[in-house]
Amino acid sequence: MTDLASVQVIVYGYVQGVFFRAFASRWATELGLIGYVRNLHGEEAVEVNAEGERRKLQKLVDYLRVGPPAAVVEKVITNWSEYTGSYPGFGIRY
């Protein structure tokens, strides 16, 4: 059986206005994950909530630790939880 999980990732640093949401969405979609990415207003941070196979989620977290070329990732916080299956796909929230 597949090891399904959910992860919330908060990425801090120079991550807004550098196509970080598009970067996260592209990798999550390519990995077959569901969830969303959004900017956290009032903070220099981006939030990613994703669900799917645990190993693919870990791969996404690894990509988020680096970010797109113009980003400067300073800190990444991850919170793992149980899979809910409550997202229809992966999207960018505004």
Contacts in CASP RR format, 6 or more apart in sequence:
PFRMAT RR
TARGET T0000
AUTHOR 0000-0000-0000
METHOD contacts of the structure
MODEL  1
MTDLASVQVIVYGYVQGVFFRAFASRWATELGLIGYVRNLHGEEAVEVNA
EGERRKLQKLVDYLRVGPPAAVVEKVITNWSEYTGSYPGFGIRY
2 53 0 8 1.000
3 53 0 8 1.000
3 54 0 8 1.000
3 55 0 8 1.000
4 51 0 8 1.000
4 52 0 8 1.000
4 53 0 8 1.000
4 54 0 8 1.000
4 83 0 8 1.000
5 51 0 8 1.000
5 52 0 8 1.000
5 53 0 8 1.000
5 54 0 8 1.000
5 57 0 8 1.000
5 80 0 8 1.000
5 81 0 8 1.000
5 82 0 8 1.000
5 83 0 8 1.000
6 49 0 8 1.000
6 50 0 8 1.000
6 51 0 8 1.000
6 52 0 8 1.000
6 57 0 8 1.000
6 80 0 8 1.000
6 81 0 8 1.000
6 82 0 8 1.000
6 83 0 8 1.000
6 84 0 8 1.000
7 48 0 8 1.000
7 49 0 8 1.000
7 50 0 8 1.000
7 51 0 8 1.000
7 57 0 8 1.000
7 60 0 8 1.000
7 61 0 8 1.000
7 78 0 8 1.000
7 79 0 8 1.000
7 80 0 8 1.000
7 81 0 8 1.000
8 47 0 8 1.000
8 48 0 8 1.000
8 49 0 8 1.000
8 78 0 8 1.000
8 79 0 8 1.000
8 81 0 8 1.000
9 47 0 8 1.000
9 48 0 8 1.000
9 49 0 8 1.000
9 50 0 8 1.000
9 60 0 8 1.000
9 61 0 8 1.000
9 64 0 8 1.000
9 76 0 8 1.000
9 77 0 8 1.000
9 78 0 8 1.000
9 79 0 8 1.000
10 40 0 8 1.000
10 45 0 8 1.000
10 46 0 8 1.000
10 47 0 8 1.000
10 48 0 8 1.000
10 76 0 8 1.000
10 77 0 8 1.000
11 20 0 8 1.000
11 45 0 8 1.000
11 46 0 8 1.000
11 47 0 8 1.000
11 48 0 8 1.000
11 64 0 8 1.000
11 65 0 8 1.000
11 67 0 8 1.000
11 73 0 8 1.000
11 75 0 8 1.000
11 76 0 8 1.000
12 43 0 8 1.000
12 44 0 8 1.000
12 45 0 8 1.000
12 73 0 8 1.000
12 74 0 8 1.000
12 75 0 8 1.000
12 76 0 8 1.000
12 77 0 8 1.000
13 44 0 8 1.000
13 45 0 8 1.000
13 71 0 8 1.000
13 72 0 8 1.000
13 73 0 8 1.000
13 74 0 8 1.000
13 75 0 8 1.000
14 44 0 8 1.000
14 70 0 8 1.000
14 71 0 8 1.000
14 72 0 8 1.000
14 74 0 8 1.000
15 44 0 8 1.000
15 45 0 8 1.000
15 46 0 8 1.000
15 67 0 8 1.000
15 71 0 8 1.000
15 72 0 8 1.000
15 73 0 8 1.000
16 39 0 8 1.000
16 44 0 8 1.000
16 45 0 8 1.000
16 46 0 8 1.000
17 70 0 8 1.000
18 68 0 8 1.000
18 70 0 8 1.000
18 71 0 8 1.000
19 68 0 8 1.000
19 70 0 8 1.000
20 37 0 8 1.000
20 46 0 8 1.000
20 67 0 8 1.000
20 68 0 8 1.000
20 71 0 8 1.000
21 37 0 8 1.000
21 38 0 8 1.000
21 39 0 8 1.000
21 46 0 8 1.000
21 92 0 8 1.000
22 68 0 8 1.000
22 92 0 8 1.000
23 63 0 8 1.000
23 67 0 8 1.000
23 68 0 8 1.000
23 71 0 8 1.000
24 37 0 8 1.000
24 46 0 8 1.000
24 48 0 8 1.000
24 60 0 8 1.000
24 63 0 8 1.000
24 64 0 8 1.000
25 37 0 8 1.000
25 90 0 8 1.000
25 91 0 8 1.000
25 92 0 8 1.000
27 59 0 8 1.000
27 60 0 8 1.000
27 63 0 8 1.000
27 64 0 8 1.000
28 34 0 8 1.000
28 35 0 8 1.000
28 37 0 8 1.000
28 48 0 8 1.000
28 50 0 8 1.000
28 60 0 8 1.000
28 90 0 8 1.000
28 91 0 8 1.000
29 90 0 8 1.000
31 56 0 8 1.000
31 57 0 8 1.000
31 59 0 8 1.000
31 60 0 8 1.000
32 52 0 8 1.000
32 56 0 8 1.000
32 90 0 8 1.000
33 50 0 8 1.000
33 51 0 8 1.000
33 52 0 8 1.000
33 56 0 8 1.000
33 57 0 8 1.000
33 60 0 8 1.000
33 90 0 8 1.000
34 50 0 8 1.000
34 51 0 8 1.000
34 52 0 8 1.000
34 85 0 8 1.000
34 87 0 8 1.000
34 88 0 8 1.000
34 89 0 8 1.000
34 90 0 8 1.000
35 49 0 8 1.000
35 50 0 8 1.000
35 51 0 8 1.000
35 87 0 8 1.000
35 89 0 8 1.000
35 90 0 8 1.000
35 91 0 8 1.000
36 48 0 8 1.000
36 49 0 8 1.000
36 87 0 8 1.000
36 90 0 8 1.000
36 91 0 8 1.000
36 92 0 8 1.000
36 93 0 8 1.000
37 46 0 8 1.000
37 47 0 8 1.000
37 48 0 8 1.000
37 49 0 8 1.000
37 90 0 8 1.000
37 91 0 8 1.000
37 92 0 8 1.000
37 93 0 8 1.000
38 46 0 8 1.000
38 47 0 8 1.000
38 92 0 8 1.000
38 93 0 8 1.000
38 94 0 8 1.000
39 45 0 8 1.000
39 46 0 8 1.000
39 47 0 8 1.000
39 94 0 8 1.000
40 46 0 8 1.000
40 47 0 8 1.000
48 60 0 8 1.000
48 64 0 8 1.000
49 87 0 8 1.000
50 57 0 8 1.000
50 60 0 8 1.000
50 90 0 8 1.000
51 57 0 8 1.000
51 83 0 8 1.000
51 84 0 8 1.000
51 85 0 8 1.000
51 86 0 8 1.000
51 87 0 8 1.000
52 83 0 8 1.000
61 76 0 8 1.000
61 78 0 8 1.000
64 73 0 8 1.000
64 76 0 8 1.000
65 73 0 8 1.000
65 76 0 8 1.000
66 73 0 8 1.000
67 73 0 8 1.000
END
